[in-house]
Amino acid sequence: MGAVAEEFAALGATRDAARCRRVLRGTGVVTPSRRGRRGYGDALSPREREVARLVSLGHTNREIADVLFLSPRTIEQHVAKVLRKLGVSSRADVPAEVPADVPAGGASNT
């Protein structure tokens, strides 16, 4: 029935698609929400990748905030996510070049 809901949505029949999803939820089937921004899961977002590069160059949160025109608090949150996703415990451990497909918990130093 999930495929039927997708077909309705593709055809522009949003009410029918919503009805199918509601019936599915009523039977206990989890349907993904289409709301919100795209998530990056365990991979670094483009902004987190940029923050990681600046952290690896030794910049402070304040300096990074000035460069990216963001608040220091926002940078603090980005740095925390970068550290968690790379599986490192300190800024000094952030690699200079972060591979494009870095999964959580494993920045490779090779």
N, C-alpha and C positions, 0 to 999 in steps of 0.2 A: 504494500500500500504506500510505502515511502516513495517508490518510483512513480506511482500515480500522482502523488502530491507534487513531485518535481515536474511531471508532465503538465499538470494544470498550471503551475507557476510559469513554466516556459511559454505556455499559450496565453498567459496574461489573465487566467482565471484565478485570481488571487483568493477570492472567497472560497472556491471549491478546494484550492490547495490548503487553505487554513482549516477547512472542515476536515479534510483527510488527516492533517497533522493532529487536530484535536482528538479525533477518533483513535489515532495511534497512541497518543499520550494517555488516553483513557484506558487503553489495554496494557499500559506499562512500558511501551516502546519509547525510548528516548530519541527525540528528533533534535538535530543540531539547530541552534538559533542562528539566524542570519544577521543579527544585530551586532553593532559595535565594529571596532576595527579588526583588521586581520591580526591574528596572534602569530608570534614567531616560535612559540613553544620553547624548546631548549636551545634554539639557535639565536644568535645575537641579531637584534634589529639593526637597520642601517644606522640609527642614532647611537645605539649601544656600541656598535663597531667603531664609530667616530670617537666616542668617549673613551673606549678602550685604547685607541691609538694615542690619544692625548695623555691618558694616564701613563701609558708605557713610556712616553717621552718625559715624564717627571712633572707634569703640570699639576697644580693644586686644583681643588674643586672651584675655588674663586676664579682662577685663571681660565679654566675650562668654561665656566659660566660666562665670563666676559667674551671669550672667543665665539661661543655658540649663541650668545644673546639669550641665555636662560638663567633662571634663578639658581643660586648655589644649592638650595634644597632639592631642586629637580635633578641637578648633577649628582648630588649625594645619592638619590634614588637610582639613577642610572648606573653609578659606580657599584652600588650594592648588587644590582642585577647582573652586571658584568662579572663581578667576582663569583657570584653564585653559579652562573651559567658556565664559566670557565673552570669552576671547581678549584679555585685558588683562595687563599685566606688573606692575602695582602696585596696591596697595589704593586709592590715590587715584583710580584710573581706574574703580572699581566704581561704576556709576550708582546714584543714589538710589532710583529705581524700576526694578526689573527686570521687563520685560514677561514675561507668563506663558509665551510660546512662544519664548524665547530659544534659538537654536541655538548650537552651539559656534562660537567664533571670530567672533561678531558681535553684540555688544551695540550697538544703535543708539542714537545720541544725539539722535534727532530727536523 
